[in-house]
Amino acid sequence: MQKRKREEERCKKQAMLAGSLAGIVSSGNNYHANFVIQKPEKTERNRNDKGKEEKEEAKRVYMATINQKPDVSNLLINDLKIKIQELHSHICKLEALKYDLEKRHERQLYD
């Protein structure tokens, strides 16, 4: 009895030193997971579908606000030049952001 306990303790120590749980599992002890994975129910799937619809609606609203054409019919020439410069700088910022995101995505593919 004591010899068996000593042998089990020795196996456990070796397993801990090796950094694996293989010794504990093979020693004959019952190893059980400390968690239970539950499958999602149909109601949760319906919630996700509603979430997708809400996301699509929010996207449509956002794109509608972005795609509004500016009224430039009653602007002076200098005001038009300023507006053009603002739009150009905005486009440059967006292109820089796009470039950064593309490069980040490429780096993540290698990881």
N, CA, C and O atoms as CSV, one atom per row, in Angstrom:
chain,resi,resn,atom,element,x,y,z
A,1,MET,N,N,0.832,-1.186,0.000
A,1,MET,CA,C,0.000,0.000,0.000
A,1,MET,C,C,0.879,1.253,0.000
A,1,MET,O,O,0.691,2.145,-0.828
A,2,GLN,N,N,1.845,1.321,0.935
A,2,GLN,CA,C,2.722,2.489,1.009
A,2,GLN,C,C,3.641,2.544,-0.204
A,2,GLN,O,O,3.971,3.620,-0.701
A,3,LYS,N,N,4.040,1.391,-0.663
A,3,LYS,CA,C,4.916,1.344,-1.832
A,3,LYS,C,C,4.193,1.907,-3.060
A,3,LYS,O,O,4.783,2.618,-3.874
A,4,ARG,N,N,2.928,1.580,-3.172
A,4,ARG,CA,C,2.115,2.072,-4.292
A,4,ARG,C,C,1.951,3.588,-4.216
A,4,ARG,O,O,2.040,4.273,-5.235
A,5,LYS,N,N,1.711,4.118,-3.008
A,5,LYS,CA,C,1.574,5.566,-2.824
A,5,LYS,C,C,2.869,6.282,-3.168
A,5,LYS,O,O,2.863,7.326,-3.821
A,6,ARG,N,N,3.985,5.704,-2.718
A,6,ARG,CA,C,5.286,6.311,-3.027
A,6,ARG,C,C,5.525,6.339,-4.535
A,6,ARG,O,O,6.035,7.315,-5.085
A,7,GLU,N,N,5.146,5.253,-5.179
A,7,GLU,CA,C,5.328,5.176,-6.633
A,7,GLU,C,C,4.470,6.233,-7.343
A,7,GLU,O,O,4.929,6.876,-8.287
A,8,GLU,N,N,3.235,6.408,-6.887
A,8,GLU,CA,C,2.360,7.427,-7.467
A,8,GLU,C,C,2.917,8.828,-7.233
A,8,GLU,O,O,2.908,9.661,-8.139
A,9,GLU,N,N,3.399,9.087,-6.027
A,9,GLU,CA,C,3.977,10.397,-5.726
A,9,GLU,C,C,5.213,10.658,-6.574
A,9,GLU,O,O,5.423,11.777,-7.043
A,10,ARG,N,N,6.025,9.634,-6.771
A,10,ARG,CA,C,7.218,9.786,-7.595
A,10,ARG,C,C,6.828,10.103,-9.043
A,10,ARG,O,O,7.449,10.944,-9.692
A,11,CYS,N,N,5.802,9.426,-9.533
A,11,CYS,CA,C,5.333,9.686,-10.903
A,11,CYS,C,C,4.803,11.111,-11.030
A,11,CYS,O,O,5.055,11.783,-12.030
A,12,LYS,N,N,4.070,11.573,-10.015
A,12,LYS,CA,C,3.531,12.933,-10.038
A,12,LYS,C,C,4.644,13.971,-10.033
A,12,LYS,O,O,4.580,14.958,-10.766
A,13,LYS,N,N,5.670,13.747,-9.205
A,13,LYS,CA,C,6.794,14.685,-9.147
A,13,LYS,C,C,7.523,14.742,-10.479
A,13,LYS,O,O,7.897,15.819,-10.943
A,14,GLN,N,N,7.726,13.586,-11.091
A,14,GLN,CA,C,8.395,13.559,-12.388
A,14,GLN,C,C,7.567,14.296,-13.436
A,14,GLN,O,O,8.109,15.019,-14.272
A,15,ALA,N,N,6.271,14.110,-13.384
A,15,ALA,CA,C,5.397,14.771,-14.347
A,15,ALA,C,C,5.427,16.283,-14.158
A,15,ALA,O,O,5.444,17.034,-15.133
A,16,MET,N,N,5.433,16.727,-12.903
A,16,MET,CA,C,5.465,18.162,-12.642
A,16,MET,C,C,6.798,18.758,-13.064
A,16,MET,O,O,6.846,19.872,-13.585
A,17,LEU,N,N,7.873,18.025,-12.842
A,17,LEU,CA,C,9.180,18.508,-13.264
A,17,LEU,C,C,9.264,18.568,-14.785
A,17,LEU,O,O,9.877,19.482,-15.336
A,18,ALA,N,N,8.670,17.625,-15.449
A,18,ALA,CA,C,8.693,17.600,-16.909
A,18,ALA,C,C,7.739,18.635,-17.490
A,18,ALA,O,O,7.854,19.002,-18.659
A,19,GLY,N,N,6.809,19.100,-16.686
A,19,GLY,CA,C,5.880,20.127,-17.135
A,19,GLY,C,C,4.719,19.583,-17.943
A,19,GLY,O,O,4.124,20.310,-18.739
A,20,SER,N,N,4.390,18.321,-17.750
A,20,SER,CA,C,3.268,17.768,-18.498
A,20,SER,C,C,2.326,17.045,-17.554
A,20,SER,O,O,2.695,16.698,-16.432
A,21,LEU,N,N,1.141,16.828,-18.008
A,21,LEU,CA,C,0.150,16.116,-17.207
A,21,LEU,C,C,0.054,14.654,-17.612
A,21,LEU,O,O,-0.844,13.948,-17.154
A,22,ALA,N,N,0.949,14.192,-18.450
A,22,ALA,CA,C,0.889,12.816,-18.931
A,22,ALA,C,C,1.038,11.822,-17.782
A,22,ALA,O,O,0.392,10.775,-17.786
A,23,GLY,N,N,1.878,12.135,-16.806
A,23,GLY,CA,C,2.083,11.237,-15.676
A,23,GLY,C,C,0.845,11.098,-14.819
A,23,GLY,O,O,0.570,10.018,-14.297
A,24,ILE,N,N,0.098,12.171,-14.666
A,24,ILE,CA,C,-1.111,12.137,-13.844
A,24,ILE,C,C,-2.180,11.300,-14.527
A,24,ILE,O,O,-2.869,10.510,-13.881
A,25,VAL,N,N,-2.316,11.474,-15.831
A,25,VAL,CA,C,-3.334,10.735,-16.562
A,25,VAL,C,C,-2.991,9.251,-16.611
A,25,VAL,O,O,-3.871,8.405,-16.445
A,26,SER,N,N,-1.719,8.929,-16.837
A,26,SER,CA,C,-1.335,7.524,-16.969
A,26,SER,C,C,-1.224,6.807,-15.626
A,26,SER,O,O,-1.140,5.579,-15.601
A,27,SER,N,N,-1.222,7.531,-14.520
A,27,SER,CA,C,-1.066,6.890,-13.213
A,27,SER,C,C,-2.323,6.168,-12.760
A,27,SER,O,O,-2.321,5.503,-11.724
A,28,GLY,N,N,-3.386,6.293,-13.523
A,28,GLY,CA,C,-4.591,5.570,-13.167
A,28,GLY,C,C,-5.632,6.442,-12.497
A,28,GLY,O,O,-6.753,5.983,-12.279
A,29,ASN,N,N,-5.309,7.675,-12.163
A,29,ASN,CA,C,-6.296,8.565,-11.553
A,29,ASN,C,C,-7.317,8.972,-12.605
A,29,ASN,O,O,-6.994,9.093,-13.786
A,30,ASN,N,N,-8.533,9.178,-12.169
A,30,ASN,CA,C,-9.560,9.638,-13.093
A,30,ASN,C,C,-9.388,11.125,-13.326
A,30,ASN,O,O,-9.498,11.924,-12.395
A,31,TYR,N,N,-9.124,11.490,-14.546
A,31,TYR,CA,C,-8.924,12.900,-14.899
A,31,TYR,C,C,-10.191,13.400,-15.572
A,31,TYR,O,O,-10.617,12.855,-16.590
A,32,HIS,N,N,-10.793,14.442,-15.001
A,32,HIS,CA,C,-12.006,15.013,-15.567
A,32,HIS,C,C,-11.772,16.483,-15.862
A,32,HIS,O,O,-11.057,17.174,-15.136
A,33,ALA,N,N,-12.383,16.945,-16.933
A,33,ALA,CA,C,-12.288,18.359,-17.270
A,33,ALA,C,C,-13.047,19.167,-16.233
A,33,ALA,O,O,-14.052,18.708,-15.690
A,34,ASN,N,N,-12.565,20.370,-15.960
A,34,ASN,CA,C,-13.223,21.205,-14.959
A,34,ASN,C,C,-14.214,22.179,-15.596
A,34,ASN,O,O,-14.573,23.189,-14.991
A,35,PHE,N,N,-14.654,21.872,-16.819
A,35,PHE,CA,C,-15.627,22.724,-17.482
A,35,PHE,C,C,-16.503,21.862,-18.382
A,35,PHE,O,O,-16.150,20.735,-18.729
A,36,VAL,N,N,-17.651,22.418,-18.751
A,36,VAL,CA,C,-18.581,21.726,-19.630
A,36,VAL,C,C,-18.920,22.666,-20.776
A,36,VAL,O,O,-19.282,23.821,-20.554
A,37,ILE,N,N,-18.802,22.169,-21.996
A,37,ILE,CA,C,-19.139,22.975,-23.168
A,37,ILE,C,C,-20.591,22.704,-23.516
A,37,ILE,O,O,-20.986,21.562,-23.753
A,38,GLN,N,N,-21.381,23.769,-23.544
A,38,GLN,CA,C,-22.789,23.623,-23.862
A,38,GLN,C,C,-23.040,24.123,-25.275
A,38,GLN,O,O,-22.458,25.119,-25.706
A,39,LYS,N,N,-23.900,23.431,-25.983
A,39,LYS,CA,C,-24.236,23.839,-27.340
A,39,LYS,C,C,-25.226,24.998,-27.285
A,39,LYS,O,O,-26.097,25.032,-26.416
A,40,PRO,N,N,-25.094,25.948,-28.212
A,40,PRO,CA,C,-26.033,27.073,-28.214
A,40,PRO,C,C,-27.432,26.611,-28.610
A,40,PRO,O,O,-27.604,25.708,-29.429
A,41,GLU,N,N,-28.390,27.238,-28.024
A,41,GLU,CA,C,-29.775,26.893,-28.318
A,41,GLU,C,C,-30.258,27.690,-29.519
A,41,GLU,O,O,-29.575,28.602,-29.986
A,42,LYS,N,N,-31.422,27.347,-30.008
A,42,LYS,CA,C,-31.972,28.029,-31.177
A,42,LYS,C,C,-32.270,29.493,-30.889
A,42,LYS,O,O,-32.167,30.333,-31.782
A,43,THR,N,N,-32.635,29.805,-29.660
A,43,THR,CA,C,-32.947,31.193,-29.323
A,43,THR,C,C,-31.711,32.071,-29.451
A,43,THR,O,O,-31.811,33.225,-29.868
A,44,GLU,N,N,-30.551,31.536,-29.099
A,44,GLU,CA,C,-29.320,32.311,-29.225
A,44,GLU,C,C,-28.998,32.564,-30.687
A,44,GLU,O,O,-28.490,33.631,-31.032
A,45,ARG,N,N,-29.281,31.612,-31.540
A,45,ARG,CA,C,-29.046,31.807,-32.972
A,45,ARG,C,C,-29.944,32.915,-33.509
A,45,ARG,O,O,-29.511,33.724,-34.330
A,46,ASN,N,N,-31.189,32.954,-33.050
A,46,ASN,CA,C,-32.096,34.008,-33.494
A,46,ASN,C,C,-31.600,35.371,-33.039
A,46,ASN,O,O,-31.730,36.352,-33.771
A,47,ARG,N,N,-31.039,35.444,-31.851
A,47,ARG,CA,C,-30.489,36.710,-31.361
A,47,ARG,C,C,-29.347,37.166,-32.259
A,47,ARG,O,O,-29.230,38.353,-32.561
A,48,ASN,N,N,-28.505,36.230,-32.689
A,48,ASN,CA,C,-27.396,36.582,-33.569
A,48,ASN,C,C,-27.903,37.076,-34.918
A,48,ASN,O,O,-27.326,37.997,-35.496
A,49,ASP,N,N,-28.978,36.473,-35.425
A,49,ASP,CA,C,-29.543,36.921,-36.694
A,49,ASP,C,C,-30.074,38.341,-36.573
A,49,ASP,O,O,-29.891,39.152,-37.481
A,50,LYS,N,N,-30.727,38.646,-35.461
A,50,LYS,CA,C,-31.208,40.007,-35.245
A,50,LYS,C,C,-30.037,40.967,-35.151
A,50,LYS,O,O,-30.111,42.096,-35.636
A,51,GLY,N,N,-28.969,40.525,-34.535
A,51,GLY,CA,C,-27.780,41.353,-34.431
A,51,GLY,C,C,-27.214,41.665,-35.802
A,51,GLY,O,O,-26.753,42.780,-36.045
A,52,LYS,N,N,-27.245,40.691,-36.701
A,52,LYS,CA,C,-26.753,40.911,-38.062
A,52,LYS,C,C,-27.631,41.928,-38.782
A,52,LYS,O,O,-27.128,42.807,-39.483
A,53,GLU,N,N,-28.938,41.805,-38.607
A,53,GLU,CA,C,-29.851,42.755,-39.251
A,53,GLU,C,C,-29.630,44.162,-38.710
A,53,GLU,O,O,-29.628,45.130,-39.470
A,54,GLU,N,N,-29.444,44.273,-37.410
A,54,GLU,CA,C,-29.196,45.589,-36.812
A,54,GLU,C,C,-27.878,46.167,-37.305
A,54,GLU,O,O,-27.779,47.368,-37.555
A,55,LYS,N,N,-26.873,45.322,-37.444
A,55,LYS,CA,C,-25.585,45.792,-37.954
A,55,LYS,C,C,-25.714,46.288,-39.392
A,55,LYS,O,O,-25.148,47.319,-39.754
A,56,GLU,N,N,-26.459,45.549,-40.204
A,56,GLU,CA,C,-26.654,45.968,-41.594
A,56,GLU,C,C,-27.396,47.304,-41.664
A,56,GLU,O,O,-27.062,48.161,-42.482
A,57,GLU,N,N,-28.395,47.476,-40.809
A,57,GLU,CA,C,-29.142,48.738,-40.790
A,57,GLU,C,C,-28.238,49.882,-40.356
A,57,GLU,O,O,-28.281,50.961,-40.947
A,58,ALA,N,N,-27.428,49.662,-39.340
A,58,ALA,CA,C,-26.501,50.698,-38.886
A,58,ALA,C,C,-25.498,51.031,-39.984
A,58,ALA,O,O,-25.124,52.190,-40.162
A,59,LYS,N,N,-25.072,50.019,-40.709
A,59,LYS,CA,C,-24.131,50.246,-41.815
A,59,LYS,C,C,-24.788,51.083,-42.908
A,59,LYS,O,O,-24.163,51.996,-43.447
A,60,ARG,N,N,-26.042,50.780,-43.241
A,60,ARG,CA,C,-26.750,51.563,-44.267
A,60,ARG,C,C,-26.897,53.020,-43.847
A,60,ARG,O,O,-26.701,53.925,-44.658
A,61,VAL,N,N,-27.239,53.248,-42.583
A,61,VAL,CA,C,-27.400,54.618,-42.088
A,61,VAL,C,C,-26.072,55.352,-42.131
A,61,VAL,O,O,-26.020,56.510,-42.544
A,62,TYR,N,N,-25.003,54.697,-41.713
A,62,TYR,CA,C,-23.674,55.318,-41.722
A,62,TYR,C,C,-23.243,55.656,-43.146
A,62,TYR,O,O,-22.739,56.748,-43.405
A,63,MET,N,N,-23.443,54.720,-44.062
A,63,MET,CA,C,-23.049,54.967,-45.453
A,63,MET,C,C,-23.881,56.088,-46.073
A,63,MET,O,O,-23.378,56.836,-46.911
A,64,ALA,N,N,-25.141,56.211,-45.672
A,64,ALA,CA,C,-25.975,57.298,-46.185
A,64,ALA,C,C,-25.446,58.646,-45.715
A,64,ALA,O,O,-25.461,59.613,-46.477
A,65,THR,N,N,-24.981,58.724,-44.474
A,65,THR,CA,C,-24.446,59.997,-43.983
A,65,THR,C,C,-23.103,60.310,-44.624
A,65,THR,O,O,-22.789,61.476,-44.866
A,66,ILE,N,N,-22.314,59.291,-44.899
A,66,ILE,CA,C,-21.005,59.501,-45.514
A,66,ILE,C,C,-21.149,59.935,-46.971
A,66,ILE,O,O,-20.398,60.788,-47.444
A,67,ASN,N,N,-22.102,59.356,-47.672
A,67,ASN,CA,C,-22.231,59.587,-49.108
A,67,ASN,C,C,-23.034,60.837,-49.463
A,67,ASN,O,O,-23.409,61.008,-50.623
A,68,GLN,N,N,-23.302,61.695,-48.516
A,68,GLN,CA,C,-24.018,62.928,-48.835
A,68,GLN,C,C,-23.113,63.835,-49.649
A,68,GLN,O,O,-21.949,64.043,-49.308
A,69,LYS,N,N,-23.664,64.372,-50.733
A,69,LYS,CA,C,-22.881,65.264,-51.587
A,69,LYS,C,C,-22.922,66.674,-51.008
A,69,LYS,O,O,-23.991,67.175,-50.659
A,70,PRO,N,N,-21.757,67.314,-50.906
A,70,PRO,CA,C,-21.735,68.678,-50.359
A,70,PRO,C,C,-22.339,69.674,-51.350
A,70,PRO,O,O,-22.177,69.538,-52.563
A,71,ASP,N,N,-23.022,70.655,-50.825
A,71,ASP,CA,C,-23.634,71.702,-51.658
A,71,ASP,C,C,-22.584,72.782,-51.909
A,71,ASP,O,O,-22.251,73.561,-51.016
A,72,VAL,N,N,-22.071,72.817,-53.132
A,72,VAL,CA,C,-21.026,73.776,-53.480
A,72,VAL,C,C,-21.518,74.808,-54.486
A,72,VAL,O,O,-20.721,75.580,-55.019
A,73,SER,N,N,-22.809,74.830,-54.750
A,73,SER,CA,C,-23.331,75.737,-55.776
A,73,SER,C,C,-23.204,77.201,-55.371
A,73,SER,O,O,-23.018,78.055,-56.238
A,74,ASN,N,N,-23.298,77.510,-54.105
A,74,ASN,CA,C,-23.259,78.911,-53.688
A,74,ASN,C,C,-21.976,79.252,-52.925
A,74,ASN,O,O,-21.988,80.143,-52.075
A,75,LEU,N,N,-20.868,78.558,-53.215
A,75,LEU,CA,C,-19.590,78.863,-52.592
A,75,LEU,C,C,-18.741,79.711,-53.539
A,75,LEU,O,O,-18.839,79.589,-54.760
A,76,LEU,N,N,-17.926,80.554,-52.965
A,76,LEU,CA,C,-17.007,81.360,-53.763
A,76,LEU,C,C,-15.801,80.514,-54.173
A,76,LEU,O,O,-15.601,79.409,-53.670
A,77,ILE,N,N,-15.009,81.051,-55.089
A,77,ILE,CA,C,-13.861,80.310,-55.619
A,77,ILE,C,C,-12.867,79.969,-54.511
A,77,ILE,O,O,-12.380,78.841,-54.441
A,78,ASN,N,N,-12.567,80.929,-53.654
A,78,ASN,CA,C,-11.621,80.668,-52.560
A,78,ASN,C,C,-12.165,79.618,-51.592
A,78,ASN,O,O,-11.422,78.771,-51.096
A,79,ASP,N,N,-13.467,79.685,-51.332
A,79,ASP,CA,C,-14.085,78.687,-50.461
A,79,ASP,C,C,-14.023,77.296,-51.098
A,79,ASP,O,O,-13.815,76.297,-50.410
A,80,LEU,N,N,-14.208,77.248,-52.423
A,80,LEU,CA,C,-14.106,75.970,-53.126
A,80,LEU,C,C,-12.691,75.401,-53.027
A,80,LEU,O,O,-12.510,74.199,-52.828
A,81,LYS,N,N,-11.696,76.267,-53.167
A,81,LYS,CA,C,-10.309,75.814,-53.063
A,81,LYS,C,C,-10.026,75.251,-51.670
A,81,LYS,O,O,-9.364,74.222,-51.529
A,82,ILE,N,N,-10.529,75.930,-50.654
A,82,ILE,CA,C,-10.340,75.457,-49.277
A,82,ILE,C,C,-11.031,74.107,-49.083
A,82,ILE,O,O,-10.480,73.196,-48.464
A,83,LYS,N,N,-12.239,73.996,-49.619
A,83,LYS,CA,C,-12.996,72.745,-49.503
A,83,LYS,C,C,-12.260,71.606,-50.216
A,83,LYS,O,O,-12.205,70.484,-49.713
A,84,ILE,N,N,-11.698,71.903,-51.388
A,84,ILE,CA,C,-10.940,70.900,-52.136
A,84,ILE,C,C,-9.717,70.458,-51.343
A,84,ILE,O,O,-9.411,69.267,-51.291
A,85,GLN,N,N,-9.020,71.398,-50.731
A,85,GLN,CA,C,-7.845,71.052,-49.926
A,85,GLN,C,C,-8.233,70.190,-48.723
A,85,GLN,O,O,-7.525,69.244,-48.376
A,86,GLU,N,N,-9.361,70.524,-48.090
A,86,GLU,CA,C,-9.828,69.726,-46.957
A,86,GLU,C,C,-10.149,68.297,-47.393
A,86,GLU,O,O,-9.768,67.334,-46.729
A,87,LEU,N,N,-10.856,68.175,-48.519
A,87,LEU,CA,C,-11.202,66.847,-49.015
A,87,LEU,C,C,-9.947,66.055,-49.398
A,87,LEU,O,O,-9.859,64.853,-49.149
A,88,HIS,N,N,-8.983,66.745,-50.002
A,88,HIS,CA,C,-7.744,66.071,-50.382
A,88,HIS,C,C,-6.986,65.575,-49.150
A,88,HIS,O,O,-6.484,64.452,-49.144
A,89,SER,N,N,-6.902,66.391,-48.128
A,89,SER,CA,C,-6.205,65.958,-46.910
A,89,SER,C,C,-6.949,64.796,-46.243
A,89,SER,O,O,-6.323,63.891,-45.691
A,90,HIS,N,N,-8.278,64.822,-46.294
A,90,HIS,CA,C,-9.072,63.728,-45.728
A,90,HIS,C,C,-8.813,62.434,-46.500
A,90,HIS,O,O,-8.667,61.367,-45.903
A,91,ILE,N,N,-8.758,62.534,-47.828
A,91,ILE,CA,C,-8.476,61.358,-48.652
A,91,ILE,C,C,-7.084,60.817,-48.344
A,91,ILE,O,O,-6.900,59.603,-48.257
A,92,CYS,N,N,-6.109,61.698,-48.178
A,92,CYS,CA,C,-4.742,61.263,-47.861
A,92,CYS,C,C,-4.699,60.526,-46.524
A,92,CYS,O,O,-4.018,59.508,-46.398
A,93,LYS,N,N,-5.420,61.033,-45.534
A,93,LYS,CA,C,-5.461,60.369,-44.231
A,93,LYS,C,C,-6.089,58.982,-44.346
A,93,LYS,O,O,-5.607,58.021,-43.746
A,94,LEU,N,N,-7.174,58.888,-45.126
A,94,LEU,CA,C,-7.840,57.599,-45.295
A,94,LEU,C,C,-6.941,56.599,-46.027
A,94,LEU,O,O,-6.910,55.419,-45.678
A,95,GLU,N,N,-6.218,57.067,-47.030
A,95,GLU,CA,C,-5.303,56.185,-47.758
A,95,GLU,C,C,-4.170,55.708,-46.851
A,95,GLU,O,O,-3.763,54.548,-46.923
A,96,ALA,N,N,-3.668,56.590,-46.007
A,96,ALA,CA,C,-2.608,56.200,-45.074
A,96,ALA,C,C,-3.128,55.158,-44.085
A,96,ALA,O,O,-2.436,54.188,-43.779
A,97,LEU,N,N,-4.341,55.361,-43.590
A,97,LEU,CA,C,-4.953,54.394,-42.678
A,97,LEU,C,C,-5.152,53.051,-43.374
A,97,LEU,O,O,-4.888,51.998,-42.795
A,98,LYS,N,N,-5.618,53.097,-44.616
A,98,LYS,CA,C,-5.819,51.875,-45.393
A,98,LYS,C,C,-4.498,51.130,-45.573
A,98,LYS,O,O,-4.443,49.910,-45.417
A,99,TYR,N,N,-3.442,51.859,-45.899
A,99,TYR,CA,C,-2.123,51.254,-46.082
A,99,TYR,C,C,-1.648,50.595,-44.785
A,99,TYR,O,O,-1.153,49.468,-44.799
A,100,ASP,N,N,-1.800,51.302,-43.675
A,100,ASP,CA,C,-1.381,50.755,-42.382
A,100,ASP,C,C,-2.143,49.477,-42.043
A,100,ASP,O,O,-1.558,48.505,-41.563
A,101,LEU,N,N,-3.449,49.485,-42.296
A,101,LEU,CA,C,-4.253,48.305,-41.997
A,101,LEU,C,C,-3.877,47.129,-42.894
A,101,LEU,O,O,-3.856,45.985,-42.440
A,102,GLU,N,N,-3.579,47.407,-44.167
A,102,GLU,CA,C,-3.165,46.332,-45.067
A,102,GLU,C,C,-1.844,45.720,-44.613
A,102,GLU,O,O,-1.687,44.499,-44.621
A,103,LYS,N,N,-0.900,46.562,-44.220
A,103,LYS,CA,C,0.396,46.053,-43.767
A,103,LYS,C,C,0.247,45.262,-42.471
A,103,LYS,O,O,0.906,44.237,-42.298
A,104,ARG,N,N,-0.603,45.718,-41.565
A,104,ARG,CA,C,-0.846,44.997,-40.315
A,104,ARG,C,C,-1.454,43.628,-40.611
A,104,ARG,O,O,-1.095,42.628,-39.990
A,105,HIS,N,N,-2.385,43.600,-41.575
A,105,HIS,CA,C,-3.015,42.342,-41.956
A,105,HIS,C,C,-1.982,41.380,-42.546
A,105,HIS,O,O,-2.002,40.187,-42.242
A,106,GLU,N,N,-1.085,41.890,-43.383
A,106,GLU,CA,C,-0.041,41.043,-43.962
A,106,GLU,C,C,0.860,40.471,-42.872
A,106,GLU,O,O,1.228,39.297,-42.927
A,107,ARG,N,N,1.218,41.290,-41.879
A,107,ARG,CA,C,2.059,40.806,-40.787
A,107,ARG,C,C,1.346,39.745,-39.967
A,107,ARG,O,O,1.970,38.789,-39.507
A,108,GLN,N,N,0.041,39.907,-39.782
A,108,GLN,CA,C,-0.711,38.931,-39.001
A,108,GLN,C,C,-0.815,37.600,-39.731
A,108,GLN,O,O,-0.921,36.551,-39.096
A,109,LEU,N,N,-0.786,37.633,-41.062
A,109,LEU,CA,C,-0.842,36.386,-41.812
A,109,LEU,C,C,0.415,35.555,-41.592
A,109,LEU,O,O,0.357,34.326,-41.618
A,110,TYR,N,N,1.545,36.212,-41.376
A,110,TYR,CA,C,2.794,35.492,-41.153
A,110,TYR,C,C,2.897,34.940,-39.739
A,110,TYR,O,O,3.625,33.973,-39.513
A,111,ASP,N,N,2.194,35.523,-38.793
A,111,ASP,CA,C,2.279,35.074,-37.392
A,111,ASP,C,C,1.540,33.792,-37.161
A,111,ASP,O,O,1.517,33.286,-36.039
